[in-house]
Amino acid sequence: MKTTFTLVITGAAGALGQAVARHFLAAGNHVALFDQDETRLRSVFGTPPNALLLAADVTSAASVAAAIARVTQTFNHVDALVHIAGGFEMGEPVHQISRASWDRLMDLNAWSFVNVTQAVIPLMQAQRSGQVVAVSANAAREGQALKGAYCAAKSALQRLVESLSHEVRADGIHVNSVAPTTLDTPANRAAMPDADRSAWVPLDVAAQAIAFLATPQGAAVHGQHIQLGSN
């Protein structure tokens, strides 16, 4: 019988990943933290109890499968997946998008979701329960100038979330996303020093919204995208 809540967080070394990880670690949960660079993870988190720090490339099925195998060997089960890893970049006008930039953003934001759920969903199906939360973006709602590939990739992620939700809800699995506007991170403050930050989303607020969906408290929510912040 399970006695602890076990969570996998991708993109854990980023600003939002850190906020979500610390939220769950503070509550005494078992947390597996994935990022591309294990050294970066250790520089951010040190060696906290109840945490497993693993390098994983979310665009590689083999890399993710190996990392999830480590999680199950250590914690025996996975109750929730929070998929934060992704990527943003300003791009070309739609009629000038390169195949390289298109593939890069689709891989990071959409295909990565397929990769991580391929490794995690069978575990949740076997235990007949689980929560999956993806981090999308408000940009998924509509196209924006010079963000065509990014908007398309985040929109694709939302369609994958909806489809997976329909496919696995009968197995007791809940699949949703949060869609923030601009997050209030040090990087965004540095990049946009003169911006009005009144509508930005504080990291702790975003972490609390993710935590609601990633625990049984959010059991009534299926296939939704919770918008955080205002336009």
N, C-alpha and C positions, 0 to 999 in steps of 0.2 A: 504494500500500500504506500502511495506517495505521501511524504510528509512535508516536502518543501516544494516551492514553486521554482521552476527552472526556465530561464529565459535566454534566448540567443539574440544578440544585437549585432547587426552588420554596420560598418561605418562607425565603429564605436570610438575611434580616436578623434572624430570631428566634434565640433562644438555641440551639436544636438545629441550625437551619440554619447558624449560625456555626460550631458545633463540627464539623459534617460538612464544610463548605467548607474549613475550615482543615486538616482531616485530609487531604483530597485535594490542596489547594494545596501543602502541605508535601512531598508526594510528587512534585511537579512535573507534575501533570496539568493539562489544560485544563479550566477550570470556568466554566460560565455560571450566573450567580447571578441569580435572579428574585425580585423582591418588588414590592409595590405602589408603593413610593416609592424611586426611584433615589437621591434625596438621602440617604435613610436608609442605603441600601446603601453609598454612598460614605463616609458618616460612620463606618460600622462597619469597612469593609475598605480604605478609601483607594483606591489604584490598583495592586493587586498585578499582577505579571506573570502571563501565562497566564490571566487572568480577564476575563470579559465581564460587566458589571453592567447589568441591564436592568429597567426597570419593566414589570410585566405583571400584569394582573388575571386570576387563574386561573379565574374564573367566566365570562370572556368568550372565546369561541372566536376572535374576530378579534384580540384582544390577544395571546393565546397564539400564534396562528399567525404574527403579525408578529414576535414575539420569537424563535420557533424559526427563522424565516427568517434573522434576524440571526445566530443561532448557526451555521447551516449556511454562511452567507456567510463567517463568520470562521474556523470550525474544520473545515468541510467534512463533518462527520459527528457523530452522537451515539451514544456507546456505552452510556450509562446515564442513566436518569432517576430522581432521588430526589424524590418528591413529599411535601414536608413541610407545605406550606401547608394550613391548615384553620382551624377555629375552635371555641372552647368558650365556653359560657355556661350558668350555672344557669338553669333555666326554670320554667315553670308545671307544676302537676300535669297528668297526661295529659289529664284531662277539661277542662282549661282552656287547653291549648296554642293559641296564636294561629297563624293561617296565616302571618303574617309571620315569627315565630320559627322555625317549621317550615321554611319556604322558605329562610331565611337559613342555617340549619345544614346543610340538605341541599345547598344550593348550595356552601357552603364546603368541606364534607367529602366529598361524594359526586360531585356534578356536576363539580366542579373536576377530579377524577381522569379523568372522561370527556373533558373539554376538553383536558387536557394530553396524554393518550394519543392522542387523535385526531390531534394534530400530530406526535407522536414515533413512534408505532408504524409508520406507513408507511415512515419512514426506516430503522428497524431491519429491517423486512421486506425492504427492498431490499438491505441488506447481510447479511441472513441471520444476524443476531446482535444481542444487546442484553440489558440488564438493567433492570427496572423495580422500584423499591422504593417502596411507599407507607408513610406513617406513620399507622397506625391508633391504637387505644387499647385498654387492657384493658377499658374500658367497653363495648366491642362485644360482650363475652361474655354480658352479662345486663343487664336493666333496673335502673335505680337511681332512687330518689326524686328528683324535680325535675330529672331529666336525661333524660327520655323522648325528646325530640327529638334530643339529642346522641347518646345510645346508639343510637337508630335510624339516625342518619346514619353513625356509625362502623361499625355492622353492615352497612349498605348498601355502604359502601366495601369491606369485606372480601368481600362477595359479588361485587362488581365485580372485585376482584383475582382471586378464584378463577375467575370466568368468563373473564376475559381470559387467564389462564394457560392454560386449556384451549384457547382459540381460537388462540393464537400460539406455543405451545411447539414445534410442528412447524416453525416458521420460525426456530428457534434462539434464541427470546426467553424469558427467565425473568422471571416476575412474582410478587412476594411482598410481604409487609408485615412491619413490626415493630409490636408492640402494647405500648407501655410502660404501666406503672402511672404513678405520679407522677414526673415528671422533676425532678431537683434543679437548679432554675433560681433566679436571684435573685427573679423575680416570684413563684414558688411559696413561697419562703422568706418573702417579705414578706407574702403573703396568709395563710400558715399558720405563724405564728411559733412556736406551741407544739406543732406536729406532731412525731411521731416520724419522723425522716428516715432511719432505718436501712434501710427497705425502698425508699426512693426510688432512682431510677436516675440515676447520674452521667452528665453529658452526654458525656464522653469514652467511656464504656462503650457508650452508645447509638450514638454515631458509629461505633465499631468494629464493632458488629453490622450497622449499615446498610452499612458499607464491605464487609463480607464478602458480603452479598447483592448489592451493586451491582457487583461485579467477577467475573471468571471463576472465582474461588475458590468462589463459591456456585452453580456451574453444575449441581450435583446437586439443587438445591432448586427445587421448582415449586409455586406456588399455596399457600404456607404463610404462617402468621401467627406470627412468632417473638415469644413473650411475653417482655418484659423486666421484671424486678422480680418481687416476690412480693406476693400479696394481703394 
